[in-house]
Amino acid sequence: GDTVIDLGSGAGNDCFVARHETGAEGKVIGIDFTPVMIEKARLNAEKMGYNNVEFREGDIDAMPVNDDVADVIVSNCVLNLVPNKKKVIAEIYRVLKPGGHFSISDIVLVGDLPEALKEDAEMYAGCVAGAIQKSEYLSLMEEKGFSNLKIQKEKPIAIPDDILEKYLSAEEVKAFNTGGTGIFSITVFAQKPGSKTKKVLASLSDVQEASDCDPKSGCC
Ligand SMILES: C[S@@+](CC[C@H](N)C(=O)[O-])C[C@H]1O[C@@H](n2cnc3c(N)ncnc32)[C@H](O)[C@@H]1O
């Protein structure tokens, strides 16, 4: 029954996993700024017969979604590609319901990558060169005001020597492999403060107020 938003939904795979969790009562929205991916995802949704999975074309740093809509936000390997991560995090905060949460998988760095790797387009496509420091990534989320921030999963990503050797000398490869610099795949969870329950109670008291109202009194 939840509303789930997937940031950078690609062909829609994670949206279909989310649809499995929400069931027919829920709603899943995938956002992607690449028209061909939106088209592909819509075709996939049609093939699967889902009418509650919607794909919207747009940039996740200015989401085509109203405030306080999502119970859950997910994303896999996308935030690292976005130049203005602070703006995306502000957008996540805006579209989440109070008490809603995100669970985002991404690539982050610990220590500095050698320049040759950072600047290479092939590495960028592999989600590495756009990644920022893990500490900065988590700080941006904390500064925005998210609560219960935790790392759900963390795994180092090893770059094979034969790839490193394309960009670095043998000495640099050795230094890279032993220098404590790391590329990590992490999954981060956090909540927007507030309570969904409060909202429900608020609307229940509205109902109560309405039922206390005598139509003959002229109040409604
Ligand atoms: C590495 S793919 C990941 C796709 C999908 N999340 C998955 O796990 O299969 C990155 C996707 O994010 C989209 N993307 C990258 N930057 C984006 C942005 N600023 N706004 C919206 N979509 C973006 C790309 O078009 C692409 O489809």
The ligand as a Gaussian input file, in Angstrom:
#p B3LYP/6-31G(d) Opt

LIG

0 1
 C       23.707000       3.271000     -13.513000
 S       22.087000       3.482000     -14.158000
 C       21.122000       2.729000     -12.864000
 C       19.761000       2.316000     -13.318000
 C       18.915000       1.582000     -12.290000
 N       18.824000       2.315000     -11.046000
 C       19.459000       0.198000     -12.040000
 O       19.959000      -0.078000     -10.939000
 O       19.383000      -0.632000     -12.949000
 C       21.809000       5.200000     -13.900000
 C       20.456000       5.718000     -14.364000
 O       20.252000       6.987000     -13.746000
 C       19.789000       7.921000     -14.689000
 N       20.234000       9.249000     -14.219000
 C       21.502000       9.684000     -14.024000
 N       21.508000      10.937000     -13.566000
 C       20.205000      11.316000     -13.441000
 C       19.555000      12.518000     -13.019000
 N       20.254000      13.579000     -12.627000
 N       18.208000      12.555000     -13.028000
 C       17.484000      11.478000     -13.435000
 N       18.043000      10.317000     -13.860000
 C       19.385000      10.238000     -13.862000
 C       20.377000       7.474000     -16.008000
 O       19.614000       7.945000     -17.101000
 C       20.333000       5.951000     -15.864000
 O       19.144000       5.400000     -16.352000

